[in-house]
Amino acid sequence: MLLTKPHLSKPLLPSAPPSNAAAPSSSHAKPLAAPTARLGRLRISATSAAAPAPPAAAAPAATAAGALSRVDVLSEALPFIQRFKGKTVVVKYGGAAMKSPELQASVIRDLVLLSCVGLRPVLVHGGGPEINSWLLRVGVEPQFRDGLRVTDALTMEVVEMVLVGKVNKNLVSLINLAGGTAVGLCGKDARLITARPSPNAAALGFVGEVSRVDATVLHPIIASGHIPVIATVAADETGQAYNINADTAAGEIAAAVGAEKLLLLTDVSGILADRNDPGSLVKEIDIAGVRQMVADGKVAGGMIPKVECCVRALAQGVHTASIIDGRVPHSLLLEILTDEGTGTMITG
């Protein structure tokens, strides 16, 4: 099944109701107790027409309207909060949402908010731009083949230092500063991820695949309300380190922890019915539908591994998987706590 809808057109906050209701007149010498009138859903007090309110009186009404709008948003999110309360959601974080400080702050706040209202988020991250920057600092030109980083021994050393020692701990710190409690891990910790060499290891070097996931270390962290933050560096049975694709790792971790939802933050709006038409966003599609799109060539390039990751996670018990636009502020909240969403949801 394939459903397409136009892009999200409603703002996250509803517009403020008008505040130009006419004030009732009074001929009494003594002021009457001000009656109360409803204007939209905003309760206001009417004043005597004999004493017109100064222009500045509009400010408190506007402030009240803004506050009411925020309350409305929270109220409308209640069914979604109730649906996902106590459920685990795995978020793969990377791309533009990681490079922009503003979008990074948005993602971090969204994660902390979801945790505060009872969801159990798990953050799996990459860090490609940061790795490229540090490789250039040590005189190594980054190389890619078929979208994957060519990872020789020196590159692997830099990848591990940057992802595990810098990016991971920075994200942990940001979540803690925002009021959450984060725990930083990588695939090596407690054998969380065991890697195996890529079939194309001769060309790619130490680029690995996920051999298995042991989520034992994650369960008590998630149950205690903490947010695991996972860097996708893992080791094989001999202890050799490998660089694992973050999308792939997120899907396997989602399956291992029995996640309700997998969300991949990307630099595109989602799956398009027509790759040349940004307005043809597919809002919801099932596994059979997305496989047909791949067969028809409508899903191609870098979107194929993301789709395959989602399909594999769904086949292992994850209920829904979404590919969402990380360039949209608060895209996580829009996807989880509204009907509209911001990308493509794939269902089983």
N, C-alpha and C positions, 0 to 999 in steps of 0.2 A: 504493500500500500504506500502511495506517495502523495503527500499533501503539501501544497504550496500556499503560502500566505504572503501578503505584502510585508515589508519591513515594519518593525515596531514604530507606530506613529504616535501613540499616547505617551506623554511624559510620565516619568516615574511618580511625580507628585501631581495630583489633580489641580486644576487652576482654581484660584481663590474665588469664592462667590462674590457678586457685586455688593457694594456697601452704600447704595444711594437711595435707600428707602425713605420715603417722605415722613417727616416727624408729625405727629398729631398735634392739632392746635388746642389751646386752652385759654379761657377767658377769666379764670379764677385769679384773685389777687395772690393767693398763696399757691406755691408750687404744689402740684399733685405728685404722688408717688409715681415714678417713671414706670409705665407699662412695659411689658416685655413682648417683643415680636420676633418670629422666626423668619429669617431671610435665608433661603436655601437650608443649610444645616447649621448656620451660625446664629447663635442666640445673641441679640443685641438689645440694648436699652434705648427706648425712644425718649427724646427730650422735648421740651416745650418749643413750639414754633416761634413764640415771642422772643426767645433767646437763641438765635441760630448758633449752631456749634461752629467754633472756629475751624479753619482748614486743618489745623494740626490734629483735630479729633479723628481724622481718618487714619492716622498712624496706628493708634491702638487697635482699631478694627482690622486693619491690614495685618498687624502682628497676630491677632487672634485667629484670623483666617488662615495664615500660614501655619500656625500651631495646629489648627484643626485639620489642615491638609495632611500634616505629618501623622496625626493620630489616625486619620482615615487609611493611610498607607499601611500602618501597623495592623489595623483591624482587618483590612482586606488580605493581609499576608497570613492571618491566623490559620485558615484551613491548610495552607501549605506547611506552616510550622508544625501543626499537629500531625500531618502526614509523615513528615520526615524526622520528627523528634525521636532521638535514640538511634537513628539510622546512620550508617557510615557512608560518606561521600568522598570519593577519591578525586583530587584535582591535579591534573598535570599542568605545570606552570612553566612558561617560557616565552620566547618571541618578544614582540613589541611590548607586551604587558610587563615584561621584566626589565626592558631597557629604559622605559619612561618612568621617572620618579613619581609622577602624578598617578599613572596607572598602577604602579607598584603599590603605592599607598592605598589605592582603591581596592586592590586584590587582598591586601593584608587586612584592611578593615572589614571586608566582606567575610573573610575566613573567621575572624574573631567574633563578628556578629553571629554567624551561623553556629559557632561553638557556644556562644552565650544563650542562644534560644533552644539549645538542646540537640543540635545535630553533632555529628562526630566527623569532622573533616580530617583528611589525610592529604598532605601536600607532597607531590613528587615533582622534582624540578630538574631542569637542564641548566644551561649557562653558556651557550655557544659564543656569544659576543665577548664575554669575559675571558673565555679560553683563548679566543683569537687574539685578544689584546695582549695577554701574557705570553703567548707563543711568539708574537712579534717582538716583545721585549727581550726574549732570549735568542732572537735571531732565527726563528723557525717560521717559514711561510706556511700558513694553514692550507691543507689540501683536502679536497672532497672528491668522492666518487659515488655516483648514483645517489647523491644526497647524504651520504655518510662520511664522517670524518676519517681520513686516512690516519691511523694511530700507530706510529712506531714507538719504540721504547721511550724516547725522550718526550714525545707528545703525550704518551700515557702518564708519565710522571707529572707533567704540567696539568693535564686534565684532572688527575686525582687531587693535586694540591689546590687547584682553583675551585673545583666543585665541592670537595669535602671540607677543605680548610677555610675557604673564603666565602663563596656564595652561600653554602648551607648555613654557616654560622651567622652570616649577615641576615638571612631570612628569619632564623630563630630569634635573633635580637629584635628585629622589627616587630615580629608577632608579640613578643614579650612586652615591648614598649607600648603596643596598642592595647594591652590588657589581657592578652591570651597567655597561655603557658605552652611553649613549644619545646619539643625534644628533637635534636638533630641526630640523624642517622645516615649511614650509607649502606649499600647492599652487603658490604663485608660484615657489618655488625650483627653478631649472633647468627651468622649465616642466613641473613634475611633473604638475600638473592644469591643463588649459585649460578655462575655463568658457564657458558661453553663457547668455543670459538665460532665465529661466523663461518658459514660455508665458503665465503669468499675471503678467508683469512689471508691467503697469499697476497691479495691486492690491498686489503684493508688493514692488516696488522691486528692490533689488539682491540678490535671491535667485536663485542660479544653478543650472544643471545641469552635469553633467560632459560636456564635448564630447569630450575625449580625455585619456588618461593616458600620459605618457612616463616609464617606470620606470627609465630609464638611470641616473639619479643614485642609485637605491635599490640596484641590484645590487651594487656594490662595498661599500656599507655593510653589507648583509645578509651578503655572503660573508665579511667580516672579523669577523663575530660581534657586531657592534654592533646596537643596537635603534633603528630609525628611529621617531621620535615625530612624527606628522604632524597639524598643525592644518588644518582644512578651509576655509581662505580661499584663493581662486584668482583669477586674472585672465583676462579674455577677450583676443582678438587685439589689442585697442586698449590694453590695460593697465588697463582698468576692473576694480576689485576686486569680487568677489562672495562672498556667504556660501553655502556648499554644505552640504547636509544630510549629516551625518557618516555615517549608515548607507549612503547612496548612494555617498559617496566611498570608504568602506571596501570595498564590493563591487566597485567598479571597480578599485581598487588591487589587491585580491586577484586579480582576473582578470589584471591586467597583469603581476604578478610570478609568476604560475603557482602560487598558493598551494595547499597541500594542503587547508587548512581556513580557513573564515571563521567568526568567532564574534562575535555581537552581544550585548553586555551590556545588559540591559534592566531595567525595574522590574516585570516580570511573570515568572511561572514558565515561560512558553513559550506554545505554541499549545494551547488547550483544546478538546476535542471538544464540550464544553458550556460556553459562556462563563459560565454561572451556577454551575458546579460546579468549584471549584478542584482537586478531586481527579481531574479527567478529563484530566490532562496527556497530550498526545500525545508519546510519547518519540521516535518515528521515523516519517517519512512521506516519500513520494517526490513529485516535481514534479506528477505527475498528481493525486495525492491532495490536495495542498495547493491546487491550482487548483480542485478540486471543492469544497473547504471554503469557498473564497472565493465561488464561484458560489452555494453554498447559504446564504451569509450567516453561516457559523460563524466565519469570520475577517473582522473588520470594524474600522473606526476606524483607530487608529494602528498596528495590527498589519499592515494591508495593505501600506504602503510597506516595512516590514521584510521581509515575505514576498517581495514583488516584487524587492527588492534581492538576497535570497538566490537566487531563481530565476534572475535575470539573471546572477549570478556563476557559478552552476552551468552555465548554458548556455554560458558562456565558458571552461569548463575547470576551475573550482574543484571539487574532489572532493566535499566535504561542506560544508554551512553549518549552523550551530547558533544558535538563539535561546535564550539562557540567562539565568538569574536572577542579576543582579549583586548582589542583596541577600544571597545565600548566600556566606558566607566561603569562599574558595578554590574558587569555582565554576569557574575556568579549569582548575585541576588535576583536579577531579572530572570535568569534561567530556572532557579530553584523556587522562588517565592512568588512568581506570577504565571498567568496563563500564556502570556505572549512569548517569553523566552527571547534569546538573542542569536540563536544558531539553528543547527539541525539536530533533532533528537532521533536516535536509532533505537528501535524497540525489537524485542524478540518475536 
